[in-house]
Amino acid sequence: MLIEFTIANFGSFKETQRLEMAATEFDGLSGNLMNTGLDGNPVRVANSALIYGFNASGKSQMVKAAQFMRDMVLNSNRKPVESAIGATPFLLDPESRQQPSTLEMAIVVNGRLCRYGFRVDRQLVWEEWLSIYSGEGGPSGFRRVHDRGNNGYHVEIKGLKGIKLAIEHVPEDWLALTHLCQGYFRTELKESWEGVLSVYNWFKDTLRVMPVIHEVPHDKALEFSKDTERMLWILKFLQVVDPGIDTLQLEKSERLSADVQLDLIDLVGRVTTSHEKKSALVNAIKASDTETLAKLGLDFQGRELKIVRTIPTTGDAVSFSADMESQGTNRVFAMASCVKDVIDNGFVLMVDEMETGLHYKLSRFLLDLFNDPSRNPKKSQLVATTHKSNLLDQSFMRPDQLWIMEKNELHESRLYPLSDMNITLAAHQTWPQFFLQGNFGRIPMNRVRRVPG
């Protein structure tokens, strides 16, 4: 469960900006909220949030920041030794461009509020911290701060045993969280800091970041074919905007799709050390030579997703390959498969440009899906950037779920919710009109952090 995402000096963000999912005191649309299970603040958080802004306002930078943070947690120890860390500071200020970037997420994991974050530049991790609040005796966790004088780290540990020495010897361009949770610990002490591992697993398993996707994920087709319920769910999702689709089916294909080829080539590299066999397999994969693949021990048949429609005049069924369908249909299929996973497992989904290729009806369907407790029993969350102004509607979205991203005169991205603004619309004026006329930036605000810490 995402509570708060903090960004500072990253991309177009200079000053600290926070996306806050914690609910305000607004009384309406309580069904759009879910209980955190925490004894203290926050008690309720939003199931969804929409972020509005004109082009180049910084919306995509926020999604990139979330993706960067997740990649750092999972892969900070896997990059080539001489490669730089991929953090880019705010470059339009001489002082900021010399300072590290800051990213932090507040989340609820296993019934506990956790704060994890770090400050990094292109060369090293300047600071990293984790606080796990259990409500008894203050938070447990760790903090490591780079000491310029000694060219090492000052490490503080609270409530965790056996990890200080491991953290002190983490390389300067690695995250300690990555190092600790990928096996670099004493297994007999693992149980004493299970909360650390649960935070790592939240980034690995629960946080899903979806960039702008246009193509059908063919590499998932075989997985779908084994799950009839899943295929029916995706079919209903597609039929929301295209009732002309009768069914989905998988057919044998003479060629392996590009993404399946890449997956197979990666598999070959891991299962055989024979250069001769590896070369033969890779050549067969690139040529989609399934007979040769079978002889070499890799029995795999190409499968292609087909969308079936009916000829109105005859009633005959006709199947269409994905590349014959519209960009919007492909986008819907790609999103449907991702949303199904998120809803079934209680994940957090961050989507960039949700409206790309989607009709308003489907965008509204997505919001209603996440905001409906009966259809979202696992308490999944959706955070989406969008230009679709007709979703800026307080009849089904709370003001603390609607966020505006704008750049000031110094080209710095600023993020703020409607709930922090005192707005009275003019007669016959709508919220979409108000937004498209660029009025939000002229409204005074009083930002109050919802979850202090």
C-alpha positions as CSV (number, residue, x, y, z in Angstrom):
1,M,0.0,0.0,0.0
2,L,1.5,3.3,-1.1
3,I,1.1,6.2,1.4
4,E,3.5,8.8,0.0
5,F,6.1,9.3,-2.8
6,T,8.7,12.1,-2.3
7,I,10.9,13.5,-5.0
8,A,13.6,16.2,-4.8
9,N,16.3,17.3,-7.3
10,F,15.4,14.6,-9.9
11,G,14.7,15.5,-13.5
12,S,12.5,18.5,-13.7
13,F,11.9,18.4,-9.9
14,K,14.1,20.8,-7.9
15,E,12.3,21.4,-4.6
16,T,10.8,18.6,-2.7
17,Q,7.4,17.4,-4.1
18,R,5.1,14.8,-2.6
19,L,2.4,12.7,-4.0
20,E,0.2,11.8,-1.0
21,M,-2.3,9.0,-1.0
22,A,-3.4,9.6,2.6
23,A,-7.0,10.9,2.8
24,T,-7.9,14.4,3.8
25,E,-11.0,15.2,6.0
26,F,-13.2,15.5,2.9
27,D,-16.4,13.6,3.7
28,G,-17.7,12.6,0.2
29,L,-17.0,9.4,-1.8
30,S,-15.7,7.4,1.1
31,G,-15.9,4.2,-1.1
32,N,-12.8,5.6,-2.9
33,L,-10.8,5.1,0.3
34,M,-9.5,2.0,2.1
35,N,-8.3,1.5,5.6
36,T,-4.6,1.1,6.2
37,G,-5.0,-1.1,9.3
38,L,-2.6,1.2,11.2
39,D,-3.4,2.4,14.7
40,G,-2.1,5.9,14.0
41,N,-2.0,8.3,11.0
42,P,-2.8,7.6,8.3
43,V,-6.0,5.6,8.9
44,R,-7.4,5.8,5.3
45,V,-5.7,6.2,1.9
46,A,-7.0,6.7,-1.6
47,N,-7.4,3.7,-4.0
48,S,-6.5,5.9,-7.0
49,A,-5.0,9.2,-7.9
50,L,-4.9,11.1,-11.2
51,I,-2.1,13.6,-12.1
52,Y,-2.9,16.3,-14.6
53,G,-0.6,18.6,-16.4
54,F,0.2,20.1,-19.8
55,N,3.0,18.6,-22.0
56,A,6.5,18.9,-20.4
57,S,5.0,19.7,-17.0
58,G,6.8,16.8,-15.3
59,K,4.2,14.1,-15.2
60,S,6.3,11.5,-16.9
61,Q,9.3,12.5,-14.8
62,M,7.4,11.4,-11.7
63,V,6.7,7.9,-13.2
64,K,10.4,7.7,-14.3
65,A,11.4,8.5,-10.8
66,A,9.3,5.6,-9.4
67,Q,10.8,3.3,-12.0
68,F,14.3,4.5,-11.2
69,M,13.8,3.9,-7.5
70,R,12.5,0.4,-8.1
71,D,15.4,-0.4,-10.4
72,M,17.9,0.8,-7.9
73,V,16.4,-1.3,-5.1
74,L,16.5,-4.4,-7.3
75,N,19.6,-3.9,-9.4
76,S,22.0,-1.4,-7.7
77,N,24.6,-4.3,-7.3
78,R,24.3,-5.5,-10.9
79,K,25.4,-2.6,-13.0
80,P,28.8,-2.6,-14.7
81,V,31.6,-1.3,-12.4
82,E,32.4,1.7,-14.5
83,S,28.8,2.7,-15.2
84,A,27.3,5.7,-13.6
85,I,24.1,5.6,-11.5
86,G,21.2,6.8,-13.6
87,A,20.0,9.7,-11.5
88,T,19.8,13.0,-13.2
89,P,19.4,16.1,-11.0
90,F,17.7,19.3,-11.8
91,L,20.1,20.8,-14.4
92,L,18.7,24.3,-14.8
93,D,20.2,25.5,-11.5
94,P,24.1,25.6,-11.0
95,E,23.8,24.5,-7.3
96,S,21.2,21.8,-7.8
97,R,23.1,20.1,-10.6
98,Q,26.0,19.5,-8.2
99,Q,23.7,18.0,-5.5
100,P,22.3,14.4,-5.2
101,S,18.7,13.4,-6.0
102,T,16.4,12.3,-3.2
103,L,13.6,9.7,-3.5
104,E,11.5,8.2,-0.7
105,M,8.4,6.1,-0.4
106,A,6.2,5.6,2.6
107,I,4.4,2.3,2.4
108,V,2.4,-0.1,4.5
109,V,3.8,-3.6,4.6
110,N,2.5,-6.4,6.8
111,G,0.5,-3.9,8.8
112,R,3.4,-1.6,9.5
113,L,4.2,1.9,8.2
114,C,7.7,1.9,6.6
115,R,9.7,4.8,5.2
116,Y,12.5,4.0,2.8
117,G,14.6,6.4,0.8
118,F,18.0,7.4,-0.5
119,R,20.1,10.3,-1.9
120,V,22.2,9.5,-4.9
121,D,24.2,11.2,-7.6
122,R,25.9,9.7,-10.6
123,Q,28.8,8.3,-8.6
124,L,27.6,7.1,-5.2
125,V,24.9,6.7,-2.6
126,W,25.2,9.7,-0.2
127,E,22.5,8.6,2.2
128,E,20.1,5.8,2.7
129,W,17.5,5.2,5.4
130,L,14.8,2.7,6.4
131,S,12.3,3.2,9.3
132,I,9.8,0.6,10.2
133,Y,7.2,1.8,12.7
134,S,5.7,-0.9,14.9
135,G,4.1,1.5,17.5
136,E,6.4,0.3,20.3
137,G,9.6,2.0,21.3
138,G,10.0,4.0,18.1
139,P,10.9,2.8,14.7
140,S,13.5,0.1,13.9
141,G,15.7,0.3,10.9
142,F,19.0,1.8,9.7
143,R,20.6,4.9,8.2
144,R,23.9,5.1,6.4
145,V,25.5,8.5,5.6
146,H,28.6,9.0,3.5
147,D,31.4,10.7,5.4
148,R,33.4,12.9,3.0
149,G,36.3,13.1,5.4
150,N,36.9,9.4,6.0
151,N,35.6,8.4,2.5
152,G,33.3,5.8,4.2
153,Y,29.9,5.6,5.9
154,H,28.5,6.4,9.3
155,V,26.0,3.7,10.0
156,E,23.2,3.8,12.6
157,I,21.1,0.7,13.5
158,K,18.1,0.5,15.7
159,G,16.2,-2.7,16.6
160,L,18.0,-4.9,14.0
161,K,20.8,-7.4,14.9
162,G,23.7,-8.5,12.9
163,I,23.6,-6.1,9.9
164,K,25.8,-3.2,10.8
165,L,29.0,-4.7,9.6
166,A,27.4,-5.8,6.4
167,I,26.1,-2.3,5.7
168,E,29.4,-0.6,6.5
169,H,31.1,-2.7,3.8
170,V,28.4,-2.1,1.1
171,P,30.1,-0.5,-2.0
172,E,29.5,3.2,-2.3
173,D,27.4,2.9,-5.5
174,W,25.2,0.1,-4.1
175,L,22.1,0.3,-1.9
176,A,22.4,-1.5,1.4
177,L,18.8,-2.7,1.0
178,T,19.8,-4.5,-2.2
179,H,22.9,-5.9,-0.6
180,L,21.2,-7.2,2.5
181,C,18.2,-8.8,0.7
182,Q,19.9,-10.6,-2.1
183,G,21.7,-13.1,0.2
184,Y,24.5,-11.0,1.8
185,F,23.5,-11.7,5.4
186,R,23.8,-14.2,8.1
187,T,20.8,-16.5,7.7
188,E,20.5,-17.2,11.4
189,L,19.7,-13.6,12.0
190,K,17.3,-13.2,9.1
191,E,14.2,-13.6,11.3
192,S,15.2,-10.7,13.5
193,W,15.0,-8.2,10.6
194,E,12.2,-9.7,8.5
195,G,10.8,-6.2,8.1
196,V,13.8,-5.2,6.0
197,L,13.2,-8.0,3.6
198,S,9.5,-7.2,3.4
199,V,10.3,-3.7,2.2
200,Y,12.6,-5.0,-0.5
201,N,9.9,-7.5,-1.6
202,W,7.3,-4.7,-1.8
203,F,9.5,-2.9,-4.4
204,K,10.1,-6.2,-6.2
205,D,6.6,-7.7,-6.2
206,T,4.0,-5.1,-5.3
207,L,5.1,-1.9,-7.1
208,R,4.4,-2.1,-10.8
209,V,5.3,0.8,-13.1
210,M,3.8,0.9,-16.6
211,P,5.2,3.3,-19.2
212,V,3.3,4.1,-22.4
213,I,2.7,0.7,-23.9
214,H,1.2,0.2,-27.4
215,E,1.9,-3.4,-28.2
216,V,0.3,-6.7,-27.2
217,P,2.6,-8.6,-24.8
218,H,2.9,-11.8,-26.8
219,D,5.3,-13.3,-24.3
220,K,2.3,-13.6,-21.9
221,A,0.1,-15.3,-24.5
222,L,1.0,-18.9,-23.4
223,E,0.4,-17.9,-19.8
224,F,-3.0,-16.6,-20.6
225,S,-3.9,-19.7,-22.5
226,K,-3.6,-21.8,-19.4
227,D,-6.0,-19.6,-17.4
228,T,-9.5,-19.5,-18.8
229,E,-10.8,-17.2,-16.1
230,R,-8.0,-14.7,-16.9
231,M,-8.8,-14.8,-20.6
232,L,-12.5,-14.2,-20.0
233,W,-11.7,-11.2,-17.7
234,I,-9.4,-9.6,-20.3
235,L,-12.1,-10.3,-23.0
236,K,-14.7,-8.4,-20.9
237,F,-12.2,-5.6,-20.4
238,L,-11.7,-5.3,-24.2
239,Q,-15.5,-5.5,-24.8
240,V,-16.0,-2.3,-22.7
241,V,-14.9,-0.2,-25.7
242,D,-15.1,-2.8,-28.5
243,P,-18.2,-4.9,-28.2
244,G,-17.5,-6.3,-31.7
245,I,-14.9,-8.6,-30.2
246,D,-16.4,-12.0,-29.7
247,T,-13.5,-13.9,-28.2
248,L,-9.8,-14.4,-27.9
249,Q,-7.8,-17.4,-29.1
250,L,-4.3,-18.5,-29.5
251,E,-3.2,-20.1,-32.8
252,K,0.1,-21.7,-33.9
253,S,2.4,-19.3,-35.6
254,E,5.2,-20.0,-38.1
255,R,7.3,-17.3,-36.5
256,L,8.2,-16.6,-32.9
257,S,7.5,-13.0,-31.8
258,A,10.4,-10.7,-31.1
259,D,9.9,-10.7,-27.4
260,V,9.6,-14.5,-27.2
261,Q,12.9,-14.7,-29.2
262,L,14.6,-12.5,-26.7
263,D,13.3,-14.6,-23.8
264,L,14.4,-17.8,-25.4
265,I,17.9,-16.5,-26.3
266,D,18.3,-15.4,-22.6
267,L,17.2,-18.9,-21.5
268,V,19.7,-20.5,-23.8
269,G,22.5,-18.4,-22.3
270,R,21.6,-19.7,-18.9
271,V,21.0,-23.4,-19.6
272,T,23.9,-24.4,-21.8
273,T,27.7,-23.8,-21.7
274,S,28.4,-25.4,-25.1
275,H,29.3,-22.7,-27.6
276,E,28.4,-24.9,-30.5
277,K,24.9,-25.8,-29.1
278,K,24.3,-22.2,-28.0
279,S,25.1,-20.9,-31.5
280,A,22.8,-23.4,-33.1
281,L,20.0,-22.7,-30.8
282,V,20.3,-18.9,-31.2
283,N,20.3,-19.2,-35.0
284,A,17.2,-21.5,-34.9
285,I,15.4,-19.1,-32.6
286,K,16.1,-16.1,-34.9
287,A,14.9,-18.2,-37.8
288,S,11.8,-19.5,-35.9
289,D,13.0,-23.0,-36.9
290,T,10.9,-24.9,-34.3
291,E,11.9,-28.3,-35.8
292,T,15.5,-27.6,-35.2
293,L,14.7,-26.3,-31.7
294,A,12.9,-29.5,-30.8
295,K,15.9,-31.6,-32.1
296,L,18.2,-29.5,-29.9
297,G,16.1,-30.1,-26.8
298,L,14.0,-26.9,-26.8
299,D,10.5,-28.0,-27.8
300,F,8.7,-24.7,-28.3
301,Q,5.9,-23.7,-30.7
302,G,5.2,-20.2,-31.7
303,R,1.8,-19.0,-30.6
304,E,0.0,-15.9,-31.7
305,L,-2.9,-14.1,-30.1
306,K,-6.0,-13.7,-32.3
307,I,-9.0,-11.5,-31.8
308,V,-12.1,-13.0,-33.2
309,R,-15.0,-11.0,-34.7
310,T,-18.2,-12.1,-36.5
311,I,-19.3,-11.1,-40.0
312,P,-22.7,-9.4,-39.4
313,T,-24.2,-10.6,-42.7
314,T,-23.2,-14.3,-42.5
315,G,-22.4,-15.0,-38.8
316,D,-19.0,-16.4,-39.8
317,A,-16.1,-15.9,-37.4
318,V,-13.0,-14.2,-38.6
319,S,-9.8,-14.0,-36.6
320,F,-7.5,-11.0,-36.7
321,S,-3.8,-10.9,-35.7
322,A,-2.8,-8.2,-33.2
323,D,-0.9,-6.2,-35.8
324,M,-4.1,-5.8,-37.8
325,E,-5.9,-4.3,-34.8
326,S,-5.8,-0.6,-33.9
327,Q,-3.2,0.9,-31.6
328,G,-6.0,1.5,-29.1
329,T,-7.0,-2.2,-29.0
330,N,-3.4,-3.3,-28.5
331,R,-3.0,-0.8,-25.7
332,V,-6.2,-2.0,-24.0
333,F,-5.0,-5.6,-24.2
334,A,-1.6,-4.7,-22.8
335,M,-3.2,-2.7,-20.0
336,A,-5.8,-5.4,-19.2
337,S,-3.3,-8.1,-18.6
338,C,-1.4,-5.8,-16.2
339,V,-4.5,-4.6,-14.4
340,K,-5.7,-8.2,-13.9
341,D,-2.4,-9.0,-12.0
342,V,-2.7,-5.8,-10.0
343,I,-6.3,-6.4,-8.9
344,D,-5.8,-10.0,-8.1
345,N,-2.7,-9.5,-6.0
346,G,-3.2,-6.1,-4.3
347,F,-0.4,-4.4,-6.2
348,V,0.3,-0.7,-6.7
349,L,0.2,0.3,-10.4
350,M,1.7,3.6,-11.7
351,V,0.8,4.3,-15.3
352,D,2.1,7.0,-17.5
353,E,-0.4,8.6,-19.9
354,M,-3.2,6.3,-19.0
355,E,-5.4,7.8,-21.8
356,T,-3.2,6.9,-24.7
357,G,-5.3,4.8,-27.0
358,L,-8.1,4.6,-24.5
359,H,-11.7,5.8,-24.8
360,Y,-13.1,7.9,-21.9
361,K,-15.4,5.0,-21.2
362,L,-12.5,2.6,-20.5
363,S,-10.5,5.2,-18.5
364,R,-13.6,5.7,-16.3
365,F,-14.1,1.9,-16.1
366,L,-10.5,1.6,-14.7
367,L,-11.1,4.3,-12.1
368,D,-14.4,2.7,-11.0
369,L,-12.7,-0.7,-10.8
370,F,-10.0,0.5,-8.4
371,N,-12.4,2.7,-6.4
372,D,-15.0,0.0,-5.9
373,P,-14.2,-2.1,-2.7
374,S,-16.3,-5.0,-4.0
375,R,-14.3,-5.3,-7.2
376,N,-11.0,-4.4,-5.6
377,P,-11.0,-6.5,-2.4
378,K,-7.2,-6.8,-2.2
379,K,-6.8,-3.0,-1.9
380,S,-4.9,-2.4,-5.1
381,Q,-4.0,1.2,-6.0
382,L,-3.7,3.1,-9.3
383,V,-1.7,6.2,-9.8
384,A,-1.9,7.6,-13.4
385,T,-0.8,10.6,-15.3
386,T,-3.4,11.8,-17.8
387,H,-4.4,14.6,-20.2
388,K,-8.1,13.4,-20.2
389,S,-9.7,16.5,-18.7
390,N,-13.2,14.9,-18.6
391,L,-12.0,12.7,-15.8
392,L,-11.4,15.8,-13.7
393,D,-14.8,15.3,-12.2
394,Q,-15.5,15.5,-8.5
395,S,-18.7,13.5,-8.8
396,F,-16.6,10.3,-8.8
397,M,-13.1,11.5,-7.8
398,R,-12.4,13.1,-4.5
399,P,-10.4,16.4,-4.5
400,D,-7.5,14.7,-2.7
401,Q,-7.3,12.2,-5.6
402,L,-6.9,14.9,-8.3
403,W,-3.4,16.4,-8.6
404,I,-2.0,19.1,-10.8
405,M,1.5,19.2,-12.2
406,E,2.8,22.5,-13.4
407,K,6.1,24.2,-14.1
408,N,6.9,27.6,-12.5
409,E,8.8,30.4,-14.2
410,L,12.1,28.7,-13.3
411,H,11.0,25.5,-15.1
412,E,10.6,23.6,-11.9
413,S,7.8,21.0,-11.7
414,R,5.4,21.5,-8.8
415,L,2.7,19.0,-7.7
416,Y,-0.4,19.8,-5.7
417,P,-3.9,18.4,-5.1
418,L,-7.2,20.1,-5.6
419,S,-8.0,19.6,-1.9
420,D,-5.4,22.3,-1.0
421,M,-7.1,24.9,-3.1
422,N,-10.1,27.1,-2.4
423,I,-11.8,27.3,-5.8
424,T,-15.2,28.5,-6.7
425,L,-16.1,27.9,-10.4
426,A,-17.7,30.6,-12.4
427,A,-21.3,30.2,-13.6
428,H,-21.5,27.5,-16.3
429,Q,-17.8,26.7,-15.9
430,T,-16.7,23.1,-15.6
431,W,-13.6,21.6,-14.0
432,P,-12.2,20.5,-17.4
433,Q,-12.6,24.1,-18.7
434,F,-10.9,25.5,-15.6
435,F,-8.0,23.2,-16.2
436,L,-7.6,23.7,-19.9
437,Q,-7.7,27.5,-19.4
438,G,-4.6,27.2,-17.2
439,N,-6.2,28.6,-14.1
440,F,-4.8,26.2,-11.4
441,G,-1.4,27.9,-11.3
442,R,-3.0,31.1,-10.1
443,I,-4.7,29.6,-7.1
444,P,-3.1,30.2,-3.7
445,M,-2.4,27.0,-1.7
446,N,-1.7,25.9,1.8
447,R,0.1,22.6,1.5
448,V,-0.2,20.6,4.7
449,R,1.7,17.3,4.8
450,R,-0.8,14.5,5.6
451,V,1.6,12.1,7.3
452,P,4.3,13.8,9.2
453,G,7.6,12.0,9.5
